[in-house]
Amino acid sequence: MQKNYTNANGRPTRSKINGEIIDIVLYRTETEGLGFNIRGGYDMPHIPEDSGVFVTKIREDGAAASDGRLSEGDKILKLDDLVSQLG
């Protein structure tokens, strides 16, 4: 099942609730960052018993908001060629 939402800018976002993993490629420019904050990891888990890294905020002025597919609460499984140990 997939639910469609819009973010604060009215841009569409997509929230997967069936566990599907999607690849999102974002590019940073000199004037626009990737545009999201993360939290978590082994030293300070965001969710108890889960050392994953999670998106905690999508910034309006970044590539993630422009793309519209990354959502707050999403778990980051891979960054470039670095794969989460617990994914």
N, C-alpha and C positions, 0 to 999 in steps of 0.2 A: 504494500500500500504506500502511496506517496501523497503527501499533503503539500500544497503550494501556498506560500505566504508572500507578503511583501515586507521589506525592511522599512526603517524609518524614512528613507528617501522615496518610498513607493516603488523601489526596484524589486523585481521578483526574486525570491529565494526558494530553495528547495530543501525540504526536510525528508530524509529517508527514514522510515521506521521499520523497514523489513530487514535491516542489517546489511544492505547492499553497500559495497565499497566502491567509491567513485574516485577517479583521478582528477585533480584540479591543478592546473598549471597557472601560476600567477607570475607576472613580471613586474619588477620594481623599476621605476624610472628615476631620473635625477630629482624630479619634483614630487613624485608620488610614491609612497612606501607601499608595502604589501597590505597594510591596513587592518591588521588584526592583532589582538593580544592573546597570549597563551598562559596557561598555568598548569602546574603538575610536575610530574617526574618522581624519581625515587626519593629524593631528599625532602620533598614537600608535596605529597599527593593532593590533588584537587578533590578527588573522590576517595573516601576511605577504602582501603583494600585494592585500589587500582592506581598503579604508578604511571599510567598513561599521561599524555600531554593533551590538554583540551583547549579549544577556542573559548575565551571568556568574553571577548568584545570584538565586534566588527566596527571599524572606524569608517565614518562616512566618506572620508577623502582618500581612501586607499583602493588598491587593485581588487581586494576581496569584495568590497561593496559594489564596485563597478561590474565585476563578474557575476555576482549574485548567487553563487552556488554554495559557498561556505557559510555555515550558520553557527551562532553561539551554541556551545554545547557539543559541537562536533569533536571527535577524537582524531588527533593527528597520528597517522600510522607510519608515514614515510615522508622524509624531507630530503629532496635530491635523491641520493643513493643511500641515505641512512635510514634503516628500518628500526622501528621501535622493537625492543627486546620482547615485550609482552603483547604488542599489537592487538 
